Amino acid sequence: MKWQRLVSAGALTALVAFTVLANTTPRLDLTGYQDSGGAITVLRGGDSTDPYFAMQALLLAHENGMDVSVPASQFADWLVPHQKPDGTFDRFCRSGGAGGMGSSSGAAASWRACKTADADDSLLAIWIKLLETMPTQLRAKPVWAKSHQIATASLNHLLQPSRGIYMVSPVYLHGLFMDNLEVWSLKAHQKGAGSPAEAAKLSKAIHDTFWDPVNKRFLVSTQLEQRTQKPAFYPDHVAQIFPLLVGYTDLPEPPAAYYRRWMGVHRAEWLKHSEADYPWGLLAVLALNQKDTTSARCWLRDASPLRHSARWAVTDEAAHQILTARGLKPATTTTACA
């Protein structure tokens, strides 16, 4: 009896600990970004939704320990009916209902396709990846399973056998470095028997295609004209650090050293980027995960005044919540961030 009481007490303690842990898992709060129909806008209260940025924000939060189950499920339910017969997705504009910049009503709107996606390969990859983070629902919802199947077939059709990499779309027959990294990330996370081999094969193809051994950098695209253009923060400099954002390690040096070298050259440019464009909160999360809390705190200090503005995307909101959920505070005014 004493032993049984000890077991019961231990089980109760474990249950309480689990309950406390579950209750303290930070939840991604998309108030103002997600309407009651499930659509997630690029900007808070905005009139456009780009599935890529919505899924990027959800996956970023999920992969950094936040609970995204509710907004992710609602978004998937909203997006599935908008999938085109070929498995791809468009971008959407608001055509009715409550909304507009600054709206906090959360009312569902009517959405219409108004632009094609920037790139089908990366969008399909992160859609498949997002669905696979919700395996129970994926098994239980036939429409999700069908969408997953169609998206997988569509992505497979974009594989360019001669190079072993993925093309942007059936219309744009060139390959992009960052897009292929996102496809690789999907392959690396999948559980199928052949997935490790597929991921390894794609990893080699990415390196063989995009690594420039003369200039010691990754090419942004297979387009020849890209090689002669003056490098810009995006896409050129961001492309060099993007491998670390997805866990790709086929790099010219160890990841920690690679990160330090990039940040040593580009940190000031990154932190000033929000003065004219989006602040790239993705890099703040990377900094935190690389134990570079100074850079992450500098981002919080310099970028937070833009929160919910026209230069603050939903991915930046996810990044901000990740950092603050881990107890990070903005750098002081006296901290040297440049």
N, C-alpha and C positions, 0 to 999 in steps of 0.2 A: 504493500500500500504506500509506504514511504517513497519507494522508487517511482511508483505511478504518479504520486503527487509531484515529485521532482520533474518528471517528464512533462506533466501537464503544465507545471509552472514554466518550464523552459519553452514549451510550445507557445504558451501565452505571451511570454516575453518576446519571442521571435515574431509572433503575429503583430504585437504592438509596434515593434521596431519597424516591421515592413510597412504597417499602416502609416506610421509617422513619416517614413521615407517617401512613400507614395504621395502623401499629402503635402510634402515639402518640395516635390519636384516642380520646378518653375514652369508655368504654362505660358506659351506664346500668346500674347494678347494683341489681336489684330482689330481692336475696336477702331472704327473709322476707315479701315482698309478693306474689311470684308462685309459685304451686305448680307441681308437675311437669306438671300438665295444661294449664297456660297461663293459668289464671285469675289476675287481679291484684286483690288486696283493697284496700279503702280504707285500712285501717290495717295495720301490720306484724303478721302472724300473725292477722289479723282473721277474723271469721266472716261478713263481708258484702262483696260486690263490686258496685260501681256502674260500669258500663261508661264512663260519662261521665268520671269522675275517672281511670280507668285510661288512657283515650285522651288526656285532657288532659295527663297526666304524660308519656306517650310523645311526643306532638307537641311539647310544650314542650322536651323534651330534644333531639329531632330538629332542631327549628328553631334550636336554640342550639349546634349543632355536635357533639352527642354521637351515638355509634353505638347505635341502639336496634333494630337489625335482628333480633337474636335474640328479645328479649322481645316485640317488636311482632308478629313472625311467629307466635310461639307463642300470643300472646293472640288474634290474628285467627283462628287455627285453632280455638281454644277457643270463641270467641264465635259464629262463623258458624252452628253447629248450634243455637244458642239464639235465633236470629233468628225472630221471629214471622212468620206468613204475610203480614201487612200491611207487613213490612219494618222494624218498630220492635223495640225491645228493652225488657226489664224490668230490674229490679235483682234480685240473687240473694243467697240466704242459704245458708250451709254446712249440709248435712244429713248429713254423715258424713265419715269419713276423718280423718287427722291434722290438727291445726290448733289454733285458739284463740290468744288473745293470748300473745305471747311464744314461740310455737312457731317453731323454725328448721329443722324437718325437711324442709320443702318438699314434703311428700307431697301427691299429688293428692287432692282432696276431691270429694264429690258435691254438686252445687249445684242448688238449686231456685229458681224464680222466686217472689219473696215480696213484691215491690212493683212498681208501675208506675214508669216513668221520670218524673222531674220535668218534663221537656219533650222532646217528640219532635223538634222542629225542630233544636235545637242538637245533640242526640245523633246524629241522622241526618247532619248536616253534618260533624261531626268524624269519624264512622265512614267516610264517603266519602273525606274528606281523608286519613285514616290509610291506607286501602287504596291511595290514589293515591301515597303515598310509597314504595310497594313495587311499582312497575309491572311488573317482570319476573314476580313471583309472581302479580300480578293477572291477567296474560295467561296464565300457565301453569296456574292453578288454576280450573277451571270453577265450583267452589262459591263462590269469592271473586267471580268475575265476575258470577255470578247474584245474590249478595248485594248487590253494588254496584249492579246494575241495579234490584233491588227497592227498595233504600234511596233511590235517586235518584227513582224514581216516587213513593214515599211522601212524600218531601220536596216534590216538585212539587205534590202534592195539598194541601199546607198553605199554598200561596201564596194570599193574599187579594187578588184582582184590584182591588178598589176602592181599596186603599191601596198595593198593590205590595209589601207586606211579608209575612212568614211568621207563621202562627198557631202557638201552642204545640202544639196537637194537634187532632184532629178533635172532641174533647170540649170543650177549652178554647179558645174562639174569640177570644181576645185575643192581641195581639202583645207580645213583650218586647224591649226595646232590646238587651240583651246577647246574647240568642239570635240576633237578626237580624244582629248584627255577626259572629257566628260563621258564619252562612250566607254573609254577604258575604265573609268571609275565604276560604271555600271557593271561591266564584266567582272571586275575585281571583287564586287560585293555579292554577285550572284552565287547561288548554292549548287547549281547543277554540276553533274559529274565532269562535263567538259569545260566548265567556266574558267578554272585556273589556266588551262592550256590556251584558251581563247584570249584571256587577259595577257598572258605572257607573249603570245604571238602579236597582239596589237601593240603592246608596249615596245617591242622591237621595231615594228613597222613605223611607229610614231618617231622613235629616235632616228631610224635610218632616213626617214623622209624629211624631218624638220630640223635636226641638229646641224648647225653650220660649223664645221670644225675649223674653218679659217678665222671666222670672227668670234668663235666661242660663244655662240648664242643660239637660241631656238628661232627658227623662221616662223613668222605668223601664219603664212599661207603658202600654198604651192604655186600661187600666181607669181610669175616671174617679175612683174612690175613692182611687187611689194618689196623686192630686195633692194631697189634703188631709191625708195622713198625715205625721207628723213624720219628717223624714229620719233614717235610721240609717246606720251605716258600710256595712253591706250590707243591701239592695242599692243604696241611693241614692248614697253617696259613691263606692263602688267603680265604679258604672256610669259615673261621670264620667271615670274614668281608663281604663276598659276599652277605649275606642277605640285607645289607644296600644298595648295588648297585642296587638291583631290588625292593626295598621298602618293603621287607618282615619284618614284625614286631613281629612275634611270637618268641620273644627273652627273655632271662632271666632277662633283665633290660631295661629301656628306651633306645631308639636308640642313643640319644646323649651321654649318659653315656657308652653305649656299644662301641660306636665309640672311645671315649676318652681312654677307657681301652685298646682297641686293639692297637691304635696308640701309646700309652705310652709304650707298650711292643715291638712293631714291626716296628716303624717308621724308626729307623736307619737301620734295616735289609732291609726294602723296598727301601730306598734311595740308598743303596749300591748294590742293586740287579742288577742295570744296568751295573755294572762293569764286569759281566760275562754272563748276559742274557738280556732279554727285560726289560724296566724300569717300566712297569705296570702303564701306564698313567691313566688307569681307576681309580686308587686310588687317583690320583691327582684331578680328577674331583669330586670324592666323598669328598675329603678334602675341596674343595672349597664350595661344597653344604652344608657341615657341618659347614661352616663359619670358618674353620681352614685354613686361608689364609697363615699362616706361613709354614705349611707343603706343601701346593700347590706351594708356591714360592720357597721353597727349592727344590722341584721336578724340577721346571723349571730351576733352576740354575744348578743342578747336571745332569739332563737328556738331556737338550737341545743340548749339544755338540754332542750327538749321532744322532741328527736329520738327517733322510734320509740315515742312515748307515745300515749295515747288522744287527744291533741290535735295529732297530726302525721299529715297525710294523705299519700298517695303523691305528690301534686303537690308538697307541701312537700319531700319527699325528693328529687324530681327537681330542684327549685330549689336545694337545698343542694348537690347534686352538681355542678350547672352552675357555681355560684359557686366552689366549692373547686377544680374542674378548671381554672378560669381563674386560680388562684393567689391568690384573695381570702382574707384572714385576718379573723377577728372584730375589731371595734373594741376598743380598750383600755377598761379600766374608767373611765378619765379622759375618754374622748371624750364630748362633749355630744351626745346623740342626740335629746333631746326638743325 
